[in-house]
């Protein structure tokens, strides 16, 4: 195997998803550990849960790479009375570094990957967060589905593309859809963007009751594939990217596991 310094790996991560693309409220980057840590193996997961950290320690990973930040709200002490403190303590004890690429990856990585998965054609940025006159970057994509289909067929396409066991469908299942907006994660606050783009359907997660019925009233259908449902593509995406760019570093990927069951 190969050994690299943590900061060399960070350089590769930031080439893909520069921190400047992250939202101001976000908390990305190296959250726990030391920059000069020697890294032989990386464990990739969506969230730094207790199970994920335990497994990363069990396999002896040197770095934990997640999409969602382990530390999000301000903390004013690190001890094991608190569940976040306990996780930080466990990571430091194992001399593991923890790095998060969140909204910077949403813009530079996640959006295109999600659009590619469902075969979106002529995709454009749904929510522009960066525009310097040369390039427009941002979250989500809006474009044409591979062909005109019913909402029902679109739901099947979403299930298959993102490997989710079920989706929630709001709208007339026999209606035809062609223009689709895809917003991984929580898309409710971006419904206005999807409406503005004249999308027939919005594919996202975490839609609440009122957002859904208001969307239907304004003529757009919704397919809710869950927050984890679409965003879990972070795991294979980063696994592939790192395998290409850090040859010789051992990679572990958290197994796909929805954080809930439907009973």
C-alpha positions in Angstrom: 0.0 0.0 0.0 0.9 3.6 -0.3 1.2 6.2 2.5 0.3 9.9 2.0 0.1 12.8 4.4 -3.4 13.9 5.3 -2.8 17.4 3.8 -1.8 15.8 0.4 -5.2 13.9 0.4 -7.0 17.1 1.3 -5.4 18.7 -1.7 -7.0 16.1 -4.0 -10.4 16.5 -2.3 -10.3 20.2 -2.7 -9.3 20.0 -6.3 -12.6 18.1 -6.9 -14.8 20.3 -4.6 -13.1 23.6 -3.7 -14.1 24.9 -0.2 -15.0 28.2 -1.8 -18.1 26.6 -3.2 -19.4 25.8 0.3 -22.3 27.9 1.8 -21.3 30.3 4.6 -23.4 28.4 7.2 -21.7 25.1 6.4 -18.9 23.5 8.4 -16.6 21.6 6.0 -13.0 20.5 5.8 -10.7 18.9 8.4 -12.9 18.7 11.5 -10.9 16.3 13.7 -7.3 15.3 13.7 -3.9 16.4 12.4 -2.9 17.6 9.0 0.4 15.7 9.0 -1.2 12.3 9.9 0.1 9.5 7.7 -2.8 8.0 5.8 -2.8 4.5 4.4 -6.6 3.9 4.3 -9.8 5.9 4.1 -13.3 5.0 5.2 -16.0 6.8 3.1 -19.5 7.3 4.6 -22.4 9.8 4.3 -22.6 10.5 8.0 -20.2 10.1 10.9 -22.6 7.9 13.0 -21.5 5.8 15.9 -21.7 2.7 13.7 -19.6 4.3 11.0 -16.9 5.4 13.4 -16.9 2.0 15.1 -16.5 0.2 11.8 -13.8 2.7 10.6 -11.9 2.0 13.9 -12.4 -1.7 13.5 -10.9 -1.8 10.0 -8.1 0.5 11.1 -8.8 3.4 8.8 -6.6 6.5 9.2 -9.1 8.9 7.7 -12.9 9.1 7.8 -14.4 11.0 4.9 -18.0 12.1 5.1 -20.5 14.2 3.3 -22.3 15.6 6.3 -20.1 17.3 8.9 -19.6 15.5 12.2 -19.5 18.9 14.0 -22.2 21.2 12.8 -23.4 23.3 15.8 -21.0 25.1 18.0 -19.7 22.9 20.8 -18.0 24.3 23.9 -16.6 21.1 25.4 -15.4 17.7 24.2 -16.3 15.0 26.6 -18.1 11.7 26.5 -21.3 12.9 28.2 -22.4 14.2 24.8 -22.9 12.1 21.7 -20.9 14.3 19.4 -18.2 14.7 22.0 -18.0 10.9 22.3 -17.5 10.6 18.6 -14.7 13.2 18.6 -13.1 11.5 21.6 -13.3 8.1 19.8 -11.7 9.4 16.6 -8.9 11.2 18.4 -8.2 8.1 20.6 -7.9 6.1 17.4 -5.7 8.8 15.9 -8.1 9.1 13.0 -8.7 12.3 11.0 -12.2 13.3 10.0 -12.9 15.4 6.9 -16.2 16.6 5.5 -17.1 17.8 2.0 -20.7 19.0 2.2 -22.2 21.9 0.2 -19.0 22.3 -1.8 -19.6 18.7 -3.0 -23.3 19.4 -3.6 -22.2 22.0 -6.1 -19.0 20.3 -7.5 -19.9 16.6 -7.7 -23.3 15.7 -6.3 -25.5 17.7 -8.7 -24.0 16.4 -11.9 -23.8 12.8 -10.6 -27.5 12.8 -9.6 -28.5 14.2 -13.0 -26.3 11.6 -14.8 -27.9 8.8 -12.8 -31.4 9.5 -14.2 -30.0 10.4 -17.7 -31.0 14.0 -17.6 -30.3 15.7 -20.9 -29.3 19.4 -21.3 -28.9 19.8 -17.6 -28.7 23.3 -16.2 -28.0 24.5 -12.6 -31.2 24.6 -10.6 -30.0 27.0 -7.9 -27.1 29.2 -8.9 -24.8 29.9 -6.0 -21.8 31.1 -8.1 -21.7 33.1 -11.3 -18.6 34.9 -12.4 -19.8 35.6 -15.9 -17.9 32.7 -17.2 -19.3 29.7 -15.3 -22.5 29.2 -13.4 -22.3 26.7 -10.6 -24.8 25.7 -7.9 -27.0 23.0 -6.4 -29.4 20.7 -8.3 -30.0 20.3 -12.0 -33.0 20.8 -14.3 -33.2 19.3 -17.7 -35.1 16.8 -19.9 -35.7 13.2 -18.9 -34.3 10.6 -21.5 -37.8 10.5 -23.0 -41.4 11.6 -22.3 -42.8 9.2 -19.6 -45.6 9.0 -17.1 -45.0 10.1 -13.5 -45.3 6.4 -12.6 -42.5 5.5 -15.0 -40.4 8.3 -13.7 -40.9 7.0 -10.1 -39.6 3.6 -11.3 -36.7 5.3 -13.0 -35.8 7.1 -9.8 -36.1 3.9 -7.7 -33.8 2.0 -10.1 -31.3 4.8 -10.7 -30.8 5.6 -7.0 -31.3 2.1 -5.7 -34.1 3.1 -3.3 -36.7 0.5 -2.2 -39.6 3.1 -2.3 -40.4 6.7 -3.2 -43.3 9.0 -2.3 -45.1 10.2 -5.4 -47.2 13.4 -5.2 -49.3 14.0 -8.4 -51.3 12.2 -11.1 -49.3 9.0 -11.7 -50.6 8.8 -15.3 -49.7 12.4 -16.2 -46.8 12.9 -18.7 -43.5 14.3 -17.5 -40.6 15.5 -19.6 -38.8 18.3 -17.8 -37.4 17.3 -14.4 -35.6 19.1 -11.6 -33.3 16.9 -9.4 -32.2 18.3 -6.0 -30.4 15.7 -3.8 -31.0 16.1 0.0 -33.7 18.4 1.2 -35.4 20.1 -1.7 -38.4 21.9 -0.3 -36.9 25.4 -0.3 -35.9 25.0 -4.0 -39.4 24.2 -5.3 -39.6 27.9 -6.4 -36.6 27.2 -8.6 -38.2 24.1 -10.1 -41.4 26.1 -10.8 -39.4 28.9 -12.4 -37.6 26.4 -14.6 -41.0 25.1 -15.7 -40.2 21.5 -14.6 -43.0 18.9 -14.7 -41.6 17.0 -11.8 -39.1 17.6 -9.0 -37.0 14.7 -7.7 -35.7 15.3 -4.2 -36.0 14.3 -0.6 -37.4 15.5 2.8 -40.5 17.1 1.3 -43.1 18.0 4.0 -46.8 17.9 3.7 -47.4 21.6 3.0 -44.6 21.9 0.5 -46.1 19.0 -1.4 -49.7 20.1 -1.6 -48.6 23.7 -2.4 -46.4 22.3 -5.2 -49.3 20.3 -6.7 -51.5 23.4 -6.6 -48.9 25.1 -8.7 -48.7 22.3 -11.2 -45.6 20.4 -10.4 -45.4 16.8 -9.3 -42.9 15.5 -6.7 -41.0 12.3 -6.3 -39.5 12.1 -2.8 -36.6 9.6 -2.7 -35.5 10.5 0.8 -32.5 12.5 1.9 -30.2 9.5 2.2 -31.8 7.9 -0.9 -30.1 10.2 -3.4 -27.2 11.6 -1.4 -25.7 8.2 -0.7 -24.2 8.4 -4.2 -21.4 10.4 -2.4 -20.0 7.0 -1.3 -19.4 5.3 -4.7 -18.6 8.7 -6.3 -15.7 9.4 -3.8 -14.6 5.8 -3.9 -14.2 5.9 -7.6 -12.6 9.4 -7.6 -10.1 8.4 -4.9 -9.3 5.1 -6.5 -8.3 7.0 -9.6 -6.4 9.8 -7.9 -4.8 8.1 -4.9 -3.7 4.8 -6.3 -2.4 2.5 -3.5 -4.4 4.0 -0.7 -6.8 1.4 0.7 -10.5 2.5 0.5 -13.4 1.3 2.6 -17.0 2.2 1.8 -19.9 2.2 4.3 -22.6 -0.2 3.1 -25.8 1.3 1.8 -28.2 1.3 4.7 -31.3 3.6 4.9 -31.4 5.1 8.4 -35.0 3.9 8.7 -37.3 1.1 7.7 -40.8 1.2 6.3 -43.0 -1.3 8.2 
